[in-house]
């Protein structure tokens, strides 16, 4: 076993042990001496969220289309690394339970060139079903059904199949939900069709927010996203992700980095995109967004562009999402365990 692999396993075991301490803390903390309590809290604070960055240089073979078999293999490798499991189904069985309804929230805004990849979503749905989720209890969705069809998804409503449609088919809730600066009506797909939310954004630049990945993809679940673009979408993105229907249902983000964008986003501009042939996977959306931001910055440097800070559009909302008022995850690189596979 390599030193890197051993270090990754040690990090994972430390995380498991500290997580177990948290789960048992309410029942045992009162039994511990003050010094032991402090040690336990310090151990909890050391737990690092894991972000897996997975690549396959041959994901497209010799052509332009993603190979479905290689995509499934890449997804398996990423999930096995995230959960430190040898069997490709074990991560999914840990993530979901039979009887739950799973929403796979994609992003179709960028058009066919820069949207959640159909082959990736098919691989996710395949593994969910093998983990015991009924096909009809899975819904692939975004804002608009026509946008989904334009990027290659097939709209399906009814029957014993994976469902796929936009909020335009079911509308938004009538009542506003609020947190901080945000007051919005949520998609009825989220409120009525999902116990579990799997977020499938795209790795890309954004002309206002700087970058758009896990956290900003939730703009696609509300009726009034245009209202929340001033000031680089800060603090709106962080406040939106605090809404209970989003925060309590979000279990995983699988960021599609097969084709990524380093400038001119969020729409597809071929001259500012590259075939990255990868995925970024995490259960911490803030850590994932921070990691993806650094990937985009490296590509900008490679292309001779200013940093996003130099371009006056650094994604400050990521730090807001990690602050003491939100605690949606961590943006501290020293506390993020990045695993490359």
TAJOSUL-V405839 format. One record per residue. N is the residue number from 1. OMEGA is omega in degrees with one decimal (none if undefined). Layout:
N:OMEGA + N:OMEGA
This chain:
1:-178.0 + 2:178.4 + 3:179.4 + 4:179.7 + 5:179.4 + 6:179.2 + 7:179.0 + 8:179.6 + 9:178.3 + 10:177.0 + 11:-178.6 + 12:179.7 + 13:177.4 + 14:179.4 + 15:179.6 + 16:-177.1 + 17:179.8 + 18:176.3 + 19:178.2 + 20:178.2 + 21:178.9 + 22:-177.8 + 23:-178.0 + 24:-171.5 + 25:-176.5 + 26:-178.7 + 27:-172.4 + 28:-171.8 + 29:-179.1 + 30:-179.5 + 31:-175.9 + 32:173.4 + 33:-178.0 + 34:-179.5 + 35:179.4 + 36:176.5 + 37:-178.6 + 38:178.4 + 39:-179.3 + 40:179.1 + 41:178.4 + 42:178.1 + 43:177.9 + 44:-177.9 + 45:-177.8 + 46:-179.2 + 47:-176.7 + 48:171.5 + 49:-176.6 + 50:173.3 + 51:-179.2 + 52:175.8 + 53:-174.3 + 54:179.3 + 55:170.3 + 56:-176.9 + 57:-178.4 + 58:-176.8 + 59:179.3 + 60:-176.2 + 61:179.6 + 62:-176.3 + 63:-178.2 + 64:-175.9 + 65:178.6 + 66:177.6 + 67:-174.0 + 68:-178.7 + 69:179.5 + 70:177.4 + 71:178.4 + 72:178.3 + 73:179.1 + 74:177.0 + 75:178.5 + 76:-179.6 + 77:-179.3 + 78:-178.6 + 79:177.8 + 80:177.9 + 81:-179.0 + 82:-176.7 + 83:-179.3 + 84:180.0 + 85:-179.8 + 86:-180.0 + 87:-176.3 + 88:179.8 + 89:-176.1 + 90:178.6 + 91:-178.4 + 92:177.5 + 93:174.8 + 94:-174.0 + 95:-174.4 + 96:178.3 + 97:177.1 + 98:-178.4 + 99:177.5 + 100:174.7 + 101:-172.2 + 102:174.0 + 103:176.8 + 104:-174.1 + 105:-178.5 + 106:176.0 + 107:-177.4 + 108:-173.4 + 109:-173.2 + 110:-178.1 + 111:-172.7 + 112:-177.5 + 113:-171.3 + 114:178.4 + 115:178.1 + 116:-172.0 + 117:-178.2 + 118:-179.1 + 119:176.8 + 120:-178.6 + 121:176.1 + 122:179.3 + 123:177.4 + 124:-178.6 + 125:177.6 + 126:-178.9 + 127:177.1 + 128:179.7 + 129:178.3 + 130:176.9 + 131:174.1 + 132:177.4 + 133:177.8 + 134:-179.8 + 135:-177.5 + 136:176.6 + 137:175.3 + 138:175.9 + 139:173.6 + 140:-170.1 + 141:171.8 + 142:-174.1 + 143:-165.2 + 144:-177.5 + 145:179.8 + 146:176.5 + 147:177.9 + 148:-179.3 + 149:-178.6 + 150:-178.2 + 151:171.2 + 152:176.6 + 153:177.5 + 154:-179.0 + 155:179.9 + 156:174.5 + 157:179.6 + 158:-179.3 + 159:-178.1 + 160:-179.3 + 161:172.0 + 162:-178.1 + 163:179.2 + 164:178.5 + 165:-179.2 + 166:177.4 + 167:177.9 + 168:-179.7 + 169:-174.5 + 170:177.2 + 171:178.7 + 172:175.1 + 173:-179.9 + 174:-176.0 + 175:173.9 + 176:167.5 + 177:-172.2 + 178:167.5 + 179:178.8 + 180:-175.7 + 181:-171.2 + 182:170.5 + 183:-171.4 + 184:171.0 + 185:-175.4 + 186:174.8 + 187:177.2 + 188:172.0 + 189:178.7 + 190:-173.3 + 191:-172.6 + 192:-173.1 + 193:-174.4 + 194:162.2 + 195:-175.4 + 196:177.9 + 197:171.4 + 198:-172.9 + 199:-178.0 + 200:178.2 + 201:179.6 + 202:178.5 + 203:-178.4 + 204:173.6 + 205:174.6 + 206:-172.8 + 207:179.0 + 208:-174.7 + 209:-176.6 + 210:174.7 + 211:175.6 + 212:180.0 + 213:-172.0 + 214:-172.2 + 215:-176.3 + 216:178.0 + 217:177.3 + 218:170.9 + 219:-180.0 + 220:179.5 + 221:-177.2 + 222:-174.4 + 223:-171.3 + 224:-176.6 + 225:-177.8 + 226:-179.1 + 227:-168.6 + 228:177.9 + 229:177.4 + 230:175.0 + 231:179.3 + 232:179.3 + 233:-177.5 + 234:12.8 + 235:-169.5 + 236:-178.9 + 237:-179.8 + 238:-179.5 + 239:178.8 + 240:-177.9 + 241:175.0 + 242:179.9 + 243:-174.0 + 244:-178.5 + 245:176.4 + 246:-172.3 + 247:-175.6 + 248:-177.3 + 249:-176.7 + 250:179.7 + 251:-174.0 + 252:170.1 + 253:173.4 + 254:-176.8 + 255:179.0 + 256:177.8 + 257:177.5 + 258:168.0 + 259:-176.3 + 260:-173.2 + 261:-177.9 + 262:-179.3 + 263:173.2 + 264:-179.2 + 265:14.7 + 266:178.5 + 267:-176.9 + 268:173.1 + 269:-173.8 + 270:-176.6 + 271:-179.8 + 272:-178.9 + 273:176.5 + 274:178.5 + 275:-176.1 + 276:175.3 + 277:-177.3 + 278:174.8 + 279:171.6 + 280:-170.7 + 281:178.1 + 282:170.3 + 283:176.7 + 284:-175.5 + 285:179.7 + 286:178.4 + 287:177.9 + 288:-179.3 + 289:177.9 + 290:-179.3 + 291:178.0 + 292:176.5 + 293:-179.5 + 294:176.5 + 295:178.6 + 296:178.7 + 297:179.0 + 298:177.9 + 299:177.1 + 300:177.4 + 301:178.6 + 302:-177.6 + 303:177.3 + 304:179.7 + 305:173.4 + 306:168.8 + 307:177.3 + 308:174.8 + 309:178.0 + 310:178.1 + 311:178.7 + 312:175.0 + 313:174.0 + 314:-177.5 + 315:-177.6 + 316:178.8 + 317:179.4 + 318:177.0 + 319:178.5 + 320:179.7 + 321:-179.2 + 322:-172.3 + 323:-174.2 + 324:179.7 + 325:-175.2 + 326:178.2 + 327:178.8 + 328:-178.9 + 329:-178.8 + 330:173.6 + 331:-179.8 + 332:-176.7 + 333:178.2 + 334:-179.3 + 335:178.2 + 336:176.4 + 337:178.3 + 338:-178.6 + 339:178.3 + 340:178.6 + 341:none
